[in-house]
Amino acid sequence: MSRHYLIPFIVDAGCAAFGQESRSPNNDSMATHEALLVDIAAATRYLRERGYEKIVYLGYSGGGSVYSLYQAQR
């Protein structure tokens, strides 16, 4: 995620960008939604503790739907 093609454009627009990697990069068969939701919650808490009020989630393919699931569940 740290190499998402939109990150340079986001930074050029004057916004901060945080790229979160998965616990199991390049191995989606090991990824479970429950673990991913915990990781997203931890990253969100990390950013909020550092003063970020608005967070926009961005993900490839299934990552986008996992972020949507997180937003619906939180």
C-alpha positions as CSV (number, residue, x, y, z in Angstrom):
1,M,0.0,0.0,0.0
2,S,2.9,2.3,0.5
3,R,3.4,2.2,-3.3
4,H,-0.1,3.0,-4.3
5,Y,-0.1,5.0,-7.5
6,L,-2.3,7.7,-6.0
7,I,0.1,8.5,-3.1
8,P,2.3,11.0,-5.0
9,F,-0.8,12.9,-6.2
10,I,-2.2,13.0,-2.7
11,V,1.0,14.3,-1.3
12,D,1.4,16.8,-4.2
13,A,-2.1,18.1,-3.3
14,G,-0.8,19.0,0.2
15,C,-2.3,16.1,2.1
16,A,-0.5,13.5,4.3
17,A,-0.5,9.9,3.2
18,F,0.0,6.8,5.4
19,G,0.6,3.5,3.5
20,Q,-0.4,0.5,5.6
21,E,1.0,-2.9,4.6
22,S,-0.8,-6.1,5.3
23,R,0.4,-8.7,7.7
24,S,0.7,-11.1,4.9
25,P,2.0,-9.3,1.8
26,N,1.7,-11.2,-1.5
27,N,-0.2,-13.9,0.2
28,D,-3.9,-13.2,0.3
29,S,-4.7,-16.8,1.3
30,M,-3.3,-16.0,4.7
31,A,-5.3,-12.8,5.1
32,T,-8.5,-13.0,7.2
33,H,-11.0,-10.1,7.5
34,E,-10.9,-10.3,11.3
35,A,-7.2,-9.7,11.4
36,L,-7.3,-7.0,8.7
37,L,-10.1,-5.1,10.7
38,V,-7.9,-5.2,13.8
39,D,-5.0,-3.8,11.8
40,I,-7.1,-1.0,10.3
41,A,-8.4,-0.1,13.8
42,A,-4.9,0.1,15.1
43,A,-3.7,2.3,12.2
44,T,-6.7,4.5,12.6
45,R,-6.1,4.9,16.4
46,Y,-2.4,5.6,15.7
47,L,-3.3,8.4,13.3
48,R,-6.0,9.9,15.5
49,E,-3.6,9.9,18.5
50,R,-1.3,12.0,16.3
51,G,-4.0,14.6,15.6
52,Y,-5.4,13.5,12.3
53,E,-9.1,14.2,12.3
54,K,-10.1,13.3,8.7
55,I,-9.0,9.9,7.4
56,V,-9.7,8.7,3.9
57,Y,-9.3,5.0,3.3
58,L,-8.0,3.7,0.0
59,G,-7.3,0.2,-1.1
60,Y,-6.8,-2.0,-4.1
61,S,-9.4,-4.6,-5.1
62,G,-10.5,-6.4,-2.0
63,G,-8.7,-3.9,0.2
64,G,-11.3,-1.3,-0.7
65,S,-14.1,-3.5,0.4
66,V,-12.3,-4.3,3.7
67,Y,-12.0,-0.6,4.5
68,S,-15.7,-0.2,3.7
69,L,-16.5,-3.1,6.1
70,Y,-14.4,-1.5,8.8
71,Q,-16.3,1.8,8.4
72,A,-19.6,0.0,8.6
73,Q,-18.6,-2.0,11.7
74,R,-16.9,0.7,13.7
